[in-house]
């Protein structure tokens, strides 16, 4: 058995299917490649409004959030950024320092910290092919320019964005035009209005001009957070 295990680990390195890592990490990475992520597995502690369940988190709230062992309460790392699939808006992984990640399937819950059941759930970014490929596209939503598809209307730049932590997906963009330190024509753009995300811009559906009332609502709700 020992000889067989050594042979298997050697093949992993030769074929390039996984980087050389501990047996538990290699086994975990293999599971992640072949196990679909269900809504139930990614569910975190929800806030209930009537019959609708929402857990919304701003990107600015997530950056710097501690990664915590759910059993011991020990701090294991912190969130550096999010890796979001530009094709469907799903959170592929939480990016940690030193190119480490945690995938949504391994999140026990998300509240004042990102809680995981075991430190082995912190893996290399290269352990999951899709995550590695998207990360290499170098897409950072905050700061991206937003334009409409047909008329190339300048909407502004992304100041922050919101994710639905229940379904681990992008839900809203907070966009505004800027003049020095001032923001104006603030907009809240929902995921259904997003057509395309690239490393240089976000293309959205055509939008009406922002009214004074709409801008006041946007400023009082999202941009004040």
N, C-alpha and C positions, 0 to 999 in steps of 0.2 A: 504493500500500500504506500509506503514511504517513497519507493522508487517511482510508482505511478504518479504520485502527487508532484514530485520533482519534474517529471516529464511534462505534465500538464502546465505547470508554471513556466517551464522553458518554452513551450509552444506558444503561450500567451505573449511572451516577449517577442518571439520570432515572427509571429503572424501580425503583430501590431494591433491585435484586438483590444488590448488593454495595456496601460503602462505597468511596469513592474511595481508591485505594491504588496502590502500584507495580504495574507490569504483571505481574511475577512473583507478587506476593501475590494479585492479583485472579485470575490463572490458577489458582493453587494453591487458592484458596477455592472456585472453580468445580468443581475436581476433587473436593474434599472433599464437596461437596453431592451428587455423583452417583456416587462410587466407594464400593462397600460395603467395610467393614473386615473382612478375613479374619483368622482365628486365626494364620495363618502370618506375616502382616504385623505383628501386634502382639506376636509372640513375643520375649521377652528371654532373657538368659542363665539357664538353669534350674539348680536343684539337684535331683539325682536321688536318690530313695529307692526302691530296688528298681526296679520298672517304672513307678512313678508320678512324674511331674514336677511340682514345685511351686516357685514363687518367691513367697514371702509377704513383704509389707511392711506395717508399721504406718503409719497416718496420721501419728503423731507422729514417725516416722523420715523421712517424705517431706517434711514441712514444713521449709523452709529448705534442702533439698537443692539443690546447684548444678545448673544446666543448662549442659552442656558441649558444645563442638564436637568431634565424634568424630575429626575429622582433625587439628585443631591443638591440642586440649586447652585452648583458651581458654574461660574462664567467660563465658557469655552472659547469664545471669540466675539466678533461683532460684525454687523452687516455693513458692507462697504458700498454695495449697489445691488440692483436687480438686473437679471438677464431676462428680457421679455422677447417672446417670439414675434417678429414684426408681421408675420402672416396671419396670426389669429389672436394676438394680444395676450396669450397665456404666459404666466410666469414660469419660465423654464427652471430657474434656479435663483437662490439668494447668493450673491457673490461676497466672499469673505477675503480678508487679506491673504497674500501669498498664493493667489490663484486657487483658492479652495472654494468649494461650493456646498450648499445644502439644497437638495431638490424638494419640491413641495410634498412628495409622498412621505418624506421623513420628518415633516413638521408635526409635532404633537399638538401644539396650539400656538397662537400668536396673540399676545396681549401687550404687556409692558416689556416683553422680550420675545425672542423666537426660541421656543422650547423644543428640544429633541430628546429622544430616549437614550441615545448612546453616542459617544464621541466618534465612533466609526462611521456615523452618518455624515461626518465632515469628510468629503472626498476631493480628489483633484478635479479640476475643470476638464481635464482631458479624459476622465473616466466615462463621460457621457458624450457621445459623438455629436448629437444635435446641439447641446449646450456649447460645446467647443466651437462648432461651426458658426453659430449665431454670435458668440462672443468675438470672433475674429472679424465680424462685420463692423464692430466698433460703433454700435448705435447707442447714443446717450440721449434720451428723450428730452431732458431738461436742457434748454438752450437751442433746441431745434427750431428752425423756421417753419411756420405753418402757412400754407397757401391753398386756395381752392383749385379744383381740378380744371374746370372749364375756362374761367376767366383769369386764373392766376392772381386772384385777389389776395392782397397781403393781409393776413389775419393777425400776425404778430409772432411772438416766440413763446415757447413753453416755459412757464415759470415753475410749475410743479405738476404732479399728476397723482391720480388716486387709483388705488387697486382694490378690487373686491377680494378680500382675504378669505372669504368663504369658498369661492370658486377659483382663487388664485389667478386672477385675470385683470388686465387693464380695464378701467371703467370710465375714467374721465381725464381730460386734459384741462389744465388751467392756463389760459393763453392771454397775453396782453401785448400791446405795443409799448415801447419804452422810449423815454426821452430823458437821458441822463439817469437820475435816480427816481424818476416818476413813471408810473404805469398808467395807461389809459386804454379805453376800449377793451376792457376785460371781458373775456368770454369763457364759458364752461362748455367744452365740446365732449359729447359722449362717444363711446366706442363705435356705435352704429354709424356715426358720421365720418369716421376715418376710412379713407379709401386705401391709402398706401403709406408705409413708413420706410424711409431709407436712412442712410447715415448722414444725409445732408438736409432733408426736409420731411415734413409730414403733409400729405395731400388729403384734403377733406372735401366733403360735398359743398356745393354752393350755399352761401349763407347770406341772410339779409343784413343790412347795416345795423349796428348796435344802437338801440335807443337809450336815452338817458335813464329810463326806468330799469331796463335790462342790465345796464352797466352798474347801477346802484345795487341791484340784487346780487350780481356776481361779486361785487366788492365786499358786501356785507356778509356773504356766506362763505365762499371758498377762499378768497384771497386774504381774508382776515385770519385764517387758521394758522 
